[in-house]
Amino acid sequence: RNPGTCPFLYRLLLVMAAVATRVVTAPASMAEQFQPQVEDLFPQGAKLRVTSDVGAARASAAAHGGWNPRMQQYCGQTGTLKWQSPDGLACLLQFNNGAQWLYSSDLLHEQ
């Protein structure tokens, strides 16, 4: 059907167009509050050692994608930083065998 022949569809299209053109921005002070502190983040490619405390690693994993039992074998191991979340709270490490796991940055120590 042609939207012009159905008043409901026409109004719906108008509302959708209005919503699509609006840009919502936070005040500058609020936006700054959520910016990561670059000096606190690890540099790309850094060698990072995962804590050997499996319990701590398992507990923190809930906030970063969940725990996989295979992650346990990498606790205490060193991996290369491949990616980190914009807030710096989670880091994706790649290990020598090619495996990649996401760990909380508070469990990592630079080598």
Summary of the structure (lengths in Angstrom):
residues: 111
radius of gyration: 22.3
end to end distance: 64.8
largest distance: 68.2
contacts: 261
relative contact order: 0.18
helix: 40%
strand: 22%
